[in-house]
Amino acid sequence: MTKSNVFFQLLMRDLLIFRRDYWSKLIDTVVVFANNVLIFSYFMSGAGIGQNYGPFLLIGAIGSFGLIEVVGKIALFLSDMEGDQAITQVLIMPIRSEMVFIYMVVFWGISSVLLSVLLFPLGKVLLWTRFDLAQISYVRLVPMFLTGSLFFGAFALWLSSVIPSMSNLNTLWLRYIVPLWMFGAYFFSWQDAYNLNPLVGYVLLINPIVYVMEGMRAAGLGQEGFLPYWLCLVALWGFIVACTAHGIARLKRRLDCI
């Protein structure tokens, strides 16, 4: 059995397992998504938020769901490393340990895509005339959507190598997820932050979530008012490589991989 066969068999195995809980996870995703879109698009309009904020938040919500899924992925992985250690059985298979961790990144990225891709037509139903599908550049949206999902897979791998144990999951939320999300251009554009204070805008550029949000909106709502699309795409691939490489190095030491 070749190494590529092992890689794809592991991927197919996890996708089959994922299929069992897919509809339950999709319902959870839809509930959170619908609440976000409906509240900020309709209820908050009375607070002075314009109708254009609905599509703005919708695209951001779709792009950010991989960040929410990160916590569940890390929890399962940490639980396995502290408990059954099924990962060690995979690591002794005829495949390089680096490829095992890369397959995890790819699987986590694919699972994020499968859970959030249906949110596009759902968003159109929820916003109807407020969300113009003609604005979307699908040639740009598809690569950005896939890249963002893969980034969240790589980010989950890196965080798994950084978080010491299951007891530190609260730290994961408070120290990593919440700050990245709140300052990741989810509720505002990068241009808004720059207009507030140029220094703040430049500091926010170290946050990878900014590139997910800005890239998705540049592809889904038009380039005007957002960071350049190609800058976001290139920056995210840089973060993917960095998170994957550093995460693999740390996990190899942690799991005593040869």
N, C-alpha and C positions, 0 to 999 in steps of 0.2 A: 504494500500500500504506500503510495507516494505521499509526501508531505502535503501537497495541495489537496489530495483526496481527504486526508485527515481533517484539514482545515474546513473544507466544505461540508464534510459529514458532521463535524461538531456544530457548524452553523445551522445546518438543517435540523439537527437534533433539538437545539434550543428553540428554533422557530416552531417546531411541532409542539413543544411544551408550551410556548408562548400562546399558541393558537387556542389552547384549552381555556385560558383566562382572558382571551382577547375582548370578548363582548362586555365582560364585567369591567375591565379596565377602560374600555371605550366609553361606557356609560358614565364612569367617574370623571373622565376627561371632558365629556360633553356637558355635564352638570356644572363643573367649574368654569368652563369656557362660556356657556350661556349666561351664567350669573354675571361674569365680568362684562360681557358685551352688552347685555340688556341694561344693567345698572348704569354703566358709563355712557351708553348711547341714548337712553331715554330718560331715566330718572334724574341723572345729573345735568341734563340740559336745562333744568330749572335753576341750577346753580350758576348758570352763566357759561357752561361749556357748550361750544358750538356743535352743530351736527357733523362737522368734519372729524370730530374727535372719535366718533364711532368706528369708522374705517381705520383710523390711526391706531386705536387700541386693538381692534380686531386682528390686524396683521401682526402687531406686537405680541398678542396673546398666543397666536398660532406659533410664532417663532420661539416663544419662551417656554412652551410646555415641556421641552426636553430638560429644562433646568429643574422643573418640579419633579420629573421622573428620576432625576439624578439621585435623590435621597433614597428612594426605594431600591435602586440598583446597588447602591453602596451598602445599604443595610443587609441585603441578601448576601452580598459578597463577604462582608465582615462576619456575618453570622456563620457562613460556611468555613471561613478561615479559623474561627474560634471553636467551631463545633465539629461537624462531620469531615471537613477538609476534603470535599470532593474534588477541589481544584488540584490537589496533589495527584489524584488518579489521572487527571487530564495531562498533567505536566510530565508524567512518565511515558506517555504515548510517543510514537515515532515522529515527533515534530518539535522544532525548536521552541524553547520556552517563550521567546519573543513573539512567535507566531500565535501562541496560545493567548497572550494578552491582546494582541492585535485582533484576533477573532472576537474577543470579548468587546472591544471597542466597536467593531463592525456590527456585531449583533445588537448591542445597545443602541447604536445609531439607527439600524433598520427598525427596531421596535418603536423608537420615537417617531419615525416616519409613518409607520402603520397606524399609530394612535392619533396622529395629528393631521394627516392628509385629508381626512373627511371633514375637518373643521372648515375648510374653504367653502364647500357648498352649503354647509350649515350656517356659516357666517352670512352668506348671501341671503338665505331665508330669513335670518334674524333681522338684518338691516334693510333688506330688499332694495328700494331705490336709493338708499343712502350709500350703498356699496356698489360702485361701478366696476364691473368685471373688465370693461374695455380699457381701464387704466393699467391693468396688469400686463407686464412684459413677461410672458411665460418662459421665454428664452433665458431670461435672467432669474426668474423666480425659482425654477426647478433646480439649477445648480446651487443657488443660495440656500434653499430649503434643505437640500441633501447635505450640503456642507455644514450648515448649522446643526443638523441632527447628529452628524458624525462628530462635530466638536463636542457636543454634550456627552457622547460616548467616551471620547478621550478625556474629557474633564472629569467624568465619573471615575475613570481608571486612576487618574492622578489623585483625586481626593481619597480614593480607597487606599492609596499608598501613604497618605498623609495622616488620616484619622487613625489613632492608635487602636481603638476598640469600639464595640457597640455602645458602651457607656458614654462615648463622646459624641453621639449623634446630635445631641442638643447643641453642642459646640459647632457642629457642621451647619446647622440652621442659622445660628446667631452670628457666627464668625465669617461664614463664607456665603451661603445662599442668599440671606436677606440683604446684606450690603450690596452684593453684585446685582441683585434684582432691582432694588430701590434706586441705585445709581447707574443702572444699565440702560438708560433711555427707554424704559418701558412706559412710564407715564409722561415723558417729555422727549423732545428730540435733542440730539446733540447740539444743534444750532441754538436751541433755547438756553442750554447750559452755557454755551460760549457767549451768548448775548448777555447773560447774567454777569459773567466774569470770564474773560478769556483764559485765565489761569485754571479755573474750574473745568472749563472745556478741555484743555490739554491734559489735565490730570485724569479725567474720565477716559481718555484714550487708552489707558492701561487696563481697562475693564473689557474683557472679550465679549461680554454680553452686549455692549454698545454696538459692536460690529454686526452681531446677529440682528439686532433690532433695526439698525440703520440700513443694513443691506437688504433685509426683507421689505422694509418700507420703500426703499428706492426702487425695488423691483415691482412691488405691488401697488404703489401709489404715485410713482413718478419720481424722477431723480431730484427735482427741485426741493430744497429745504433739508436735504439729508446728506450724509457723508457720501463721497463717491463710491459707487457700487463696487468697482474693481479694487479699490483700497480695502473695503470690507471683506471681499472674498479672499484676497491675498493675506490679509491680517489673520483671518480665521484659520487658514491652512498653516500659517506659522504657529498659531496656538495649538492646533491639532498635533503637529509634529513635536512641539516642545512638551506638551502634556503627556503624549504617548511615550516619548523617549524617557522623560524623567520618571514617569509612573512605572514603566517597565523596570528601570534600574532599581528603584526603591523596592518594588515588589519581589524582584529576584533576590535581593538581600534578605527581605523579610521571610520569604518562603524557602530560603536556602537552595535556590536553583543553581544548577551547574552552568 
